[in-house]
Amino acid sequence: MTEADLYTLYKGVYVPNGVHTPESLKYYEEFTFRPDDVVIVTYPKSGTTWMQEILPLILSGGDPASVETLPNWDRVPWLEETRASSLKLEERPSPRLFTTHFHYNMMPPSFFQVKPKVVYVMRNPKDVFTSSFHYYNITSFLVKPGSQSEFLQKFLTGKVIFGSWFDHVKGWLNAKEELQIMYISYEEMIKQDLNDSVSRIAQFLGKSLEPDVLKKIADKCLFKNMKNNPMSNYSVVPQEFMDQTKSQFLRKGVAGDWRNLLTPEEAQHFDAVFKEKMKDVNYKFNWD
C-alpha cells in the first residue's frame, strides 16, 4: 500500500492514519497541559521506548511496578494517538508523563502557554534510518520501505512518517530559549555511564534520589533487561500489526549499526546532506 492509503498529511508531515484519526488529532490540539507535566519528545526510532522506561522509574522512586504493570503506550502515552482520549489523562495525578513525535511547531496552544518540561532525545540519523528500515518492514500500518536506496531517498527528503529528521531536530533545538528542555542523546546513554544519564534526568525532573536507587533504575533500564519486559518490548502487539518474527521491535540497542547497512557511497551522501541541512545549527552532536 502507498502513502495515500496508510498516511494522513497533518500540518505538512505524514502520520499513520491507523492511530491518528481526525478525532485523536482534535483531542491533541485541545489538550490542556499542566506546568508540571513532562513530555518526552523524539523523532521515531531515537530512544522513545528507553525514555518511557527511565522516566516512570525516576518519578516512582525506582518502583518496578511503574514499568511492569502498564504497556509503555499507556504509562507514557502519545498524545496524538487514538488511545490518549480513552485514558482519562485529566484525572492522572501530577506530574504526568507524555510522549510525542511531533515537531515543535506542531505542538498545541496549551503547550506554549504553560511550558511543561521537555526531555528531547536525539540519535545519529544514520542509525535512525537503519532502525526505521527494519521497523517499516515488520509493520502493516506503515508503507513498506522498498529498496534501501529508495527508502534512503525518502528519509533524506522527509517523505516518511513524522517528516524530516533534520527539521524535527532543528525545530526543537531552536526552542531551547523558550522552554524548560533537556537535550540528551541515545549515544551518550549507550556509550557512557547510563547511571550518569539517569542521575542528570532525575535532577532535571527535580527528583532527589539516593545513589543506590539511581543505580537500580539504570540497571533496570539496561537494554537487555528492557528487552525482556513484556510491557516494553511490544510483544503484546498482535502479529498482524507488527510481525516480530521478522525483526524484533527492540532489535539491538547499539550505536553505529548503520555501518552494517549503508554502503560507503550511501554514508558519504548521507553525510553531505547532513552537512548542508544542519550547517546553521550551533549544537555539538556527540556521535561518530
Secondary structure, DSSP 8 states (H G I E B T S, - for coil): --HHHHEEEETTEEEETTT--HHHHHHHHT----TT-EEEEE-TTSSHHHHHHHHHHHHTTS-THHHHSS-HHHHS-BTTSGGGGGTTGGGS-SS-EEEE---GGGS-HHHHHH--EEEEEE--HHHHHHHHHHHHTTBSSS----SHHHHHHHHHHT-SBT--HHHHHHHHHTTTTTS-EEEEEHHHHHHS-HHHHHHHHHHHTT----HHHHHHHHHHTSHHHHHT-TTTS-TTS-TTTB-TTTS-SS----S-GGGGTS-HHHHHHHHHHHHHHTTT--------
